[in-house]
Amino acid sequence: MLDIRLLRESPELVKQRIATRDAALAPLVDQILAIDSARRAAETERQQLQSDRNRLSKEIGIGRKNGEDTSAKETEVRGIGTRIDEIGQEADAADTQQRDLLLALPNLPHDACPIGSTAEENPEVRRWGTAPAYDFEPKDHIALGQTHGMLDFEAGAKITGSAFVVYRGPGARLERALINFLLDLHTTQHGYTEISPPLLVKPECLVGTTQLPKFGDQVYHCPEDDLYLIPTAEVPVTNLHREEILKNEQLPIHYAAYTPCFRREAGSAGLGTRGLIRMHQFDKVELVHITTPETSMDALETLTGHAEKVLQLLGLHYRVIELCTGDIGFGSAKTYDIEVWAPGQKAYLEVSSCSTFGDYQARRMNLRFKDADGKNRFAHTLNGSGTALARLFVALVETHQQADGTILIPEALRRHYGADRIG
């Protein structure tokens, strides 16, 4: 959520920055300010009425002692009380309306975020490695999964529905090995504290990390309990410190968490995706940073580097893309996407999105810290996939397939998998 004071003091700047995302959103700023102005005027009127009521009440008390007729003033006081109640109801409605509009207003892109309208305008930052070449026709992960009994899409559809899968035998073993590899890497080498959070969260947690109210159609809701299945571990992990004031010396905080993730992917039907590329349930190891405003941009580079290290150790070719203003996520101020090459798809697949949110999420969840001067300030939050496993699984088996049909297990993964190849 943006600071209302920023909108009051620099409305044109806010509109200009918001317009780099979507020009249609800029009028929201004027709507919010109009409501804010009316609400503040009503509050001023209420304070004046309360002062008048207090004054009249004192006059009535004095008048009664002196035997005066105070009925007219008593009638006036009752009228003032009625108006104060009306203003209170109007103010509560205005507060709710203003908050709803502020929640609908996306974060301001960072000054360093490239200007653009679509994904085609996202600049490539760097590449690592080269796409593998084969002296045979490489198979995709679906064919490899069938050959080695790793993936059972029919069973997933029978049990639950489309876009669900059952991992079998070496597939389940590889999935478990990847989870352990990722957690061990980030906790023992990158300094993260491991978290194992609940998979169901309250709605205010999703509001805090921006999934609600904007993306309510993308999450699974349990209405009887008013709880939501998490779309990513970012939600419970970042909310660990909601409504808290952290000590300066506690920052930065680095958390890593493995969870299944659940996404309805509303509107994704008919996109032509096959296999594991787009699933309603998938595994992911999420990285979360909570830090100070002065260090958050450096933290984004560090976070992205940690996600990249995963692909480097697994010998997977990838590229890093910086998202332009028209393509960054709703709450993000600056984002890098990491896309891994999948030979069987003949395409790059996004396996990690690393973002800094500035204080946007922290304001929504009232997450603050006390700085060195003793002042309470909003923290900055960041997160990134370290990484998403379904597409990592795809890239790994497709990249390391061999001419004899086996799949080589990268050296860094072998102690977790317990063998050097599949098949």
N, C-alpha and C positions, 0 to 999 in steps of 0.2 A: 504494500500500500504506500502511496506517495504521501509525503508530509503536506497537510493542508496549508501550512505556512508557505511552502514553496509555491503553491498555486496562487496564493494571495499576493506574494511579493514579486513573482516572476511569471505571470500567466502566459505571456507571449513566448517566453523561452520554453515553457512546458509544452505549449501547443506546437511549437516548431519541432521539438524533439519527438513528440508523439506522432507527428505527421510523417516522420521518416519511417515509422512502422506502417501506419495506415492513415491517410489524410482524413478518412471518415470518422476517426476517433477524436480529432481535435475539438469538435463542438462539445464533447463531454466536459471539457475543462470549464467552459462558460456555464454549463448547466450546474456543475458543482459549485461554482463561485456564486451563482444567483441564489441557490439554496442556502449557501453559507452566509451570504449577506442578509437574507431575510431572517435566518435563524439568529444571527447576532443582533439584528435590530429588535427582534422579539425579546431576546434576553435583556437587552437594554431597557425595553419597555417594562418587562417584569420587575427588574431591579428598581425602576422608578416607582412602579405601583406599590411594591413592597415598602418602599420608603414612605410613600403617601399614606399607606395603611397604618404604618407604625405611628406616623405623626398624628393622624386623625384619632387613633386609639388613645393616645396620650391626651388629646384635647377632650375626648369623650369622658375619660376618667376624671379630668379636672372639672369639666362641666357638671358632671353628676354630683361631685362634692359640693359644688356651688349652687346646686338646685336648678341648673339650666336644663332646657329642653334639648336633648341631644339626638332626637329621633332622626333628623335629616342627615346628620353625620353618620349615624349607625346604618342608615340605608345606603349611604355612599360607600361605607366600608364593606358592606355585603356585596355591593356591585363590583368593588375592586377585587374582592376575593373570588367572585365568579370569573372575572376577566383573567386573574392570575391562573386559575385552573385551566381556562381555555388556552392561554398561552403555553402552559405546561404541556398540554396534549399536543398542541401544534409543534412545540419544540421537539418533543419526543418523536413525532412523525418526521420532522425535518432531519433530525439526527439519523434516523433509520434510512431515510432516502439518501442523505449525503453519504453515509457509510456504504450503502449498496452501490452507488455510483463510483465511489473511490475504489471499491473492490472490483469494479468492472473496468477500471482504467489501468492499462498495462504499465509495466516499469518503463522508465526512460532509458533508451539505449545509452551506453557509455560513450563518451566523446571519441574513444578509440575504436568504436564499432564501425565497420565499413558501411556506407550508405548504399542501399539497394532495395529492390522491391521483391525479388523472387530468388529461389535457390540457385538459379543460373548465374546470379551475380555474386555468389559466395566465392571469395578468393581462396586459392589453395596456398597453404602456408609452407608445407614441406611434405616430403615423401621419405619413407624408409624402406630399404631393400628394393628388389625388383620382382615383377610378376614371374612366377616359375614357368619354365618351358618344358614341354614333355615330348617324348618321341612316340607317344601313343595318344589316343583320344581320351582326355580325362572325363571321368564320370561325375555326375552331380551327387550330392549327399543323399538324395532319395534312392538312387541306384546302389550306392555304397551301403546305405542302411539296410536295404533288402538283401544284398549279397552277404553281409556279415550278421544279419539278424539283430541290428541295433535299434531300428526305429519301426514302430508299428502304428501307423496313422489310422488304420481301420479299427483297431482296438480303441484308440482314443475317441474316434467318432462314435463307436458303439456305446462306450461308457458315458461320454459327456456330450460330444457333438463335434462339428467341424472346428478346425484350428486348435485341436488338442491332440497330444501324442502320448504314446507309451514308449518309454525308453526300455529296451530289453538287453540282457546280457552285457556284451561289451559296450553298448551304447550307454546303459545305466552306469556302468563302471567308469566310462570316460567322463560322463557328466559329473559324477561324484569326485573324480580325480581333479577335474578343472576347478570345481568349487574349493576343494582343499588347497590346491595350488595357489589360487587367487588370494584366499584368506591368509595363507602362510606368507606369501610375498608381501602383502600390504602391512601385515602386523609385525613381521620380523625384520623386514628390510626397509620399509617406508614409515614405520613408526606409528601406525594407526592402532587405536584401541578397538578390539572386536566387540560388536554388539549383536545380540540375538533378540530382536524385538517381537512384539505381537504382530500378527498378520491382519488383525482387525483394528480399526481406529475410529475415534469419535469424529463427527463432521468438522468440528473446529480445527482438528489437525490438518484436514485437507484444505480448509480455508487458509490456514497459516502458510502452507506451501503452494498455494495458488491453484490447486486442482478444482476447488469449489470457490464460487459458484460457476465459474466459467466452463468447466469441463465435466459437469455432472453426468452427462450422457456417456462418458468414457469409463466410469467406475462402477463396480458391482456393489449394490446397496442391500443391506439386510434391514428392511423397514421396521420389523417388530422390535429390534434392539437399537435402531438408528445407528448402526455401525457399518463401516465400509471395508471391503477387502482392499488391501494396499495395492496401488498401481506400481509402487517402487518403495524401497526401504528408505528413501529420502524422507518420506512422510513421517513415520514414527521416530526415526533417528533425529531429524532436525527438531522435532517437537519435544525431545527429551528435556529441553531447556526453555520451553514456552513459559511465559509469565515469571521468568527468573531474572535476577540481576547478578551476573557473574562477577567474580573478582578479576581485576586486570591480569593478575598473575596466572589465572586459569587459561588464558588464551595464548596461542591458538589451541583449539580442540580439534582432533582428527579422529573420526570414527569410520570403521569399516563394518559392513553388515551384509551377510548373505540372507536372501529371502526369495521365495517364489514371488512373482509379480503377476497381478491379475488386471487385465485391461479388456474392456468390451470392444474397443476398436470400432466404435459405431461409424457406419458409413464406409467401412473398408471393404465390404463385399464387392466382388467383381474387379478387384485390382489386379488379378492375374498372378498373385503370389502363390508359390507352391512350397510344400515341405515346411521347414522350420522358419522360413523368413518372417512370417507375421503370425504370431500365436496369441491366443487369449490368456494363456498361462505360460510363463517362462521363468527360468532362474537368472538371478543377477547378483553380483557383488557390488554394492554401492559405497562410494566414498563421500564423506561429508566433512566439510571444514566450517568451523565457527571461529571468526577472527575479528581483528580491528579494521576500521576503515582504511587506515594507513597501509595495511599489508595485504588487502584482499586481492589486488591485481597481481602481485607477485605470487600469491597463493594459487591463483588460477593457472599460472604457468607450471607451478609445482604439481598441482593436481593432474593437469593434462599429461605431464611427464610420467607420473606414476601409472596412468592408464596405458600410455604408449609402451612402457617397459614390459607389460604383459605380452604384447604382440611381438616385441623384439625377442624375448626369451623363447617364445613359441615359434620363431622363425617365419612370421607371417608378414607379407608385404602390406603396407598401409599408407594412407595419406591423411593429413590433417587439414581440415577445411575451417575457415573462420566464417561464421554466419553473419550475413548482412542484416541491417535493421529491419527489413521486411520479412526476415525468415527466422529471427530469434524467437525463443519461447516467450510466452506471455509475461512471466515474472523475471526473465533474464535481462541483465544489463550487457553481458558479453558472453559469447559461447564459441567453443571449438567443438567440432564434430570429428571423430576419428573413424575413418572408413577403411575396413580391411578388404583385401582382394580375395574373391572366392572364384577359383578357376572354373568350377562346374557351372557357376552362374554367369561367368564372363562379365562380372560387374563388381563394383565396390559396395560393401554393406556397412551401414552404420553400426558400430559396436559400442560406441561410447559418445556421450554428449556431456561436455564439461562446462559448467556455467558459474559465473558469479552473479549474485542477485543484489549486491549492495546491501542496503538496509531494508529492501522492499519486503522480504519475508519476515524479517525481525519485527517490523512495525505491525504486521498482521498478527504475529504471535506474542507481541510485547516481550521480546527477548533483548535484554540490555546488559551492559557491563559497566562497572565503575572504573573510569580511567585513572591514570596516575595522579591527576589533580582532584580526584574524588567526585567527578561529575558523572552522572548517569547518561550513557549514550547507547544508541542502538548498535548492536553488533552487525557484522556482515556475514552472510552465509554463502557457501558454495557447495556444489555437489557434482558428481560425475560418476558414470558407470565404470567399474573397474574390473571386469567389464560385463556386458550382457552375454549370457552363455549360449542362447540358441544360435545366434549368428556366429559366435566364436566357434562353436561346435561345427557349424557348416564350413567355415573357412579352414579350420584345422584339418578335417578329414578330406576335404577336397584338395587342399594344398599338398598334403603329405601322402597322398595315394601313390602307390608304386606300380610299375609295369606288370608285376605278377598278381596284382589285385589286392595286395595287403596295404595297410595304412601304417606308416611309420609314426611312432610316438616321439615327439621332440624330447631331447635329453632332459630338459628342465622339468618335464612332466612325468618322467619314467618312474621315479620313486613313489609318486602318488598313484600311478596307474598299475605299477607292479610288473610291467613287461615293456619290451621295446617296440612292439607292433601289434596291430589287430589283424587276425587272419593267419 
